[in-house]
Amino acid sequence: MRRSRTVAITGAVALAISGLGVAAAAAGPATAAPAVGTATSQARTFQVLAKAGVSADALARTLRAAGATVTAKNTAIGLVTVTSSDARFAAKARALAGVKGAAADRTVGRAPTDLKVKPDPVEKEHVFNRSRANGSTKLPAAPEDADPLDGLLWGHEMVDAFEARALETGDKVRVGILDTGVDGDHLDIAPNFDAALSRNFAQDIPAVDGACEFAGCLDPADHDDNGHGTHVAGTIGAALNGVGMSGIAPDASLVNIRGGQDSGYFFLGPVVNALTYAGNNGLDVVNMSFYVDPWLYNCQGGAPEDQKYPEAVAEQNLIIDAMTRALGYATAHGVALVGSLGNNHEDLSKPRHDFSSPDYDNPLYTWDTAPWERTIDNAKCFDLPVEGPNVIGVSALGPSGAKADYSNYTTDLTSGEIEVSAPGGWFRDGIGTDSYRTNGNLILSAAPLHVLQASGEVDKNGNITKLGRDLGVLKSCENGKHNENTSECAYYQWLQGTSMAAPHASGVAALVVAAHGSGTSEANFGLAPAQTRAILMDTATNHACPQPPLQTYLDEGRSAEFNALCVGTADFNGFYGDGIVNALAAVS
């Protein structure tokens, strides 16, 4: 999918879009879901951010006086959502007292046809008919006291997750999955799924996500019509229950704080509402494997080429300000934030021109339906949330420990763009061996049954199809057999991306909180995010740059654009940050 941090794979569920809706749901005391009725409404919706020191309530009164109808308030960061019949209301609002920024809400827009399902910048891969790294159909032996598929979890082995379980499993720690949703009925998710705390903050947009299946286009809080969020959740905290696989922190509580659409878009309002909800409700860790649409990079004051569209500039300013506040709010309320570094095979300290933004068309603006070339100035342009304050940036590695060809990195070790590295999968790893270009090089995790059925990888009776077998889909049942009763079975798929690396780090972060927190309820689990970050980084396994330090991927079939220069020492460098996260060292 284009907007999440999953690298596209031809035919795989990494690109599967079911066409179902994402819900906006009730939030905590500081946030409220917009009362927009149905998602087919063409009401002109705007988001307005208060200046520092101005409350959301005061701003709401100002906006009402200006003729707008207030539909939602995020009192934690001062973001107010309004509707107005005036297409130029955003510009009018920016001139009002107490307003920091304003822009049209993109949920009234539409996705350009050629961008709806646009893959990541990494070219599509072809998956061969091999479901294991060695081409075998026999499952490798699982570690002792592990689940049946755990022998396939090379990422767990790389971070010493199995060894860490003797000391810590993450009990009582709450991990927020800020993603496309979580399948709370999945056999490996259900034991750890916190239904009471889970919320949806993103409402279905039929023009982007397809027809709605639930009343008011509001999906339940235990639903995932994309599969990305469920995969992330499984890596972090799948239960150790004798079925399928287990997570890095197999006893952690999984809280769905859904901020993404089924199509993979992540818009500002749902994301900041999810972040402030996490802060208000005692979440210890939040995983973020996405970037905020529609801009790959949000530039303060806009990129030079954006100047012809003042509303494009205003929107980027609003996103930067609102995200900065929301990330800061969550951190101040005890939430450790983990983000994927991105799949653009790019030096984040020297970003290339951006050809993909804006990736979502809004009829309120007179923008072209296609993105334009943008010059990115690293000093004022940010990939959010990962380049926002307090976010632990995670790069992706293949089974060999090499930086995956698609993963971003940095050559500026003072920039704070990368903190650690983790297994994310790399399809082309192991060149010259039987593992090259096999599914086993990817990351295996949980998948919703209905998503696999929509993509044709599982049939209506719960049987894996030829396509599913080619893509390595696996099935595990409570009785150890492929029972026809699918309620007793769970399904798993292979994906790759920095989306898969971040949850490995989030799982280890959950173990850090459980092992070193006070366990008191006054401050989440009693471990400050700065301490979680410090322990995660200090206990990571050092990994030196490759020699020579210029890593090329020409033999793997990549162009010279993928070449990456590793700068730094084994203690800290631009590929691995402070090292590869290590669960055993982190809890010891």
Secondary structure, DSSP 8 states (H G I E B T S, - for coil): --SBS-B-BTTSGGG--------B----TT--------TT----EEEEEE-TT--HHHHHHHHHHTT-EEEEEETTTTEEEEE-S-TTHHHHHHTSTTEEEEEE-GGGSB--GGGTT---SS--B---S-SSTTS-SS-----TT--TTGGG-HHHHHTTHHHHTTT---TT-EEEEESS---TTSTTTGGGB-TTT-EEB----HHHH-S--SGGG---TT--SSSHHHHHHHHHH---SSSS---SSTT-EEEEEE-B-TTS-B-HHHHHHHHHHHHHTT-SEEEE-B--TT-SSEETT--GGGGG-HHHHHHHHHHHHHHHHHHHHHHHTT-EEEEE--SS--BTTS---B-S---SB-TTS---SS---B---TTTEE-TTTTSTTEEEEEEE-TTS-B-TT--B-S-TTS----EEEE---TT-STTSTTTT-GGGSEEEEE-HHHHHHTTSB-TTS-B-HHHHHTT-EEEETTSS--S-GGGEEEEEEEBSHHHHHHHHHHHHHHHHHHHS---STTTTT--HHHHHHHHHHTSB-----SSSEE--TTTT--GGG-EE--B-SSSBTTTBT-B--HHHHH-
